Amino acid sequence: MSGATETAEGPATVVVAQRIRDGREDEVRRWQESVDQAVAPFTGYLGNDISRAGPDGEWTVIYRFDSRPHLVSWLSSTERDEVISRGAELFEGDESRHVLIRDTAEDVVTIMVSHPVDPAAEQDFLDWQRRVTDAERTFPGFQGAELFRPVPGVQDEWTALYRFDSDEHVDAWLESPQRRDLLAEGERFSDFRLKRISSPFGSWFAADEERTGGRPPARWKTAFSVLVGLYPTVVLLTLGISEIWPSGPLWATLLLGNVLSVSLLTWLVMPVVTRALRFWLAPDGTGPDARLDTWGLVASVVFLTLAALVFWLITTQVWHLP
């Protein structure tokens, strides 16, 4: 959290969250595909990140646009109204929506807090926010904070973001006596909602609420897991594209390879990898963490070594690249 600052018009993000009805998550995933198709043609759309139901049972999507006008155009469009209405029965209650006039997606742990504030108490709220930020700055791992004013016609609440370099440092702040004292001091602003956004690889590594209490995997584990999926995918695509399009220019074959690899990783490869390594990425707490960490690391290294050996044999003995 921080004191209010005026920000220049620039990239805009909206975080949309809604509680899924029990047993409807698979249907929500299919419905989300239709939302993605609806938003894709809109001017200024940059992409989105999706997080499956977390500790609070909410389905969260972060949509990114190049400016506030383009974001507002999507939020107020009949196309969005129509596709949202088709998924209404899949959720409980209304969606929560937080507009941020800046792209805040970073490889850090972000806490988002939304506050409804009486306009008459605005200055007291800002003064309190400054005291909160001053306290946060004294904690290890603090990366920065921002405060976003309400957006007329789109969002009535103030939205505060604060970022730390790890879940452990976030927890140290959230559970600290300093924060408890500040919350007591700002009791009149206690009607807030808090949401943690902490998985840098989006929906590939959604936090497992059942096994880990909603905590995402450690970053070094996600990095190894991506490598496990990425290496064979890239090699196979390189071999396939070189055979099918041997005379293709480098820029075109690289573009095609990247498009195909991202698509395969997102919808085919990474779901298989994360299921296979679930014992390691999301341990259930029944065994020593150090042992599981070692087994998962060894399994990843062995797989990569075997894959490298197989591809070496294929590309030197069986299939020679042009």
Secondary structure by P-SEA (a helix, b strand, c coil): cccbbbbcccbbbbbbbbbbccccaaaaaaaaaaaaaaacccccccccccccccccccbbbbbbcccaaaaaaaaacaaaaaaaaaaccccccbbbbbbbccccccccbbbbbbbbccccaaaaaaaaaaaaaaaaaaccccccccccccccccccbbbbbbbcccaaaaaaaaacaaaaaaaaaacccccbbbbbbcccccccccccccccccccccaaaaaaaaaaacaaaaaaaaaaaaaacccccaaaaaaaaaaaaaaaaacccaaaaaaaacccccccccccaaaaaaaaaaaaaaaaaaaaaaaaaaaccccccc
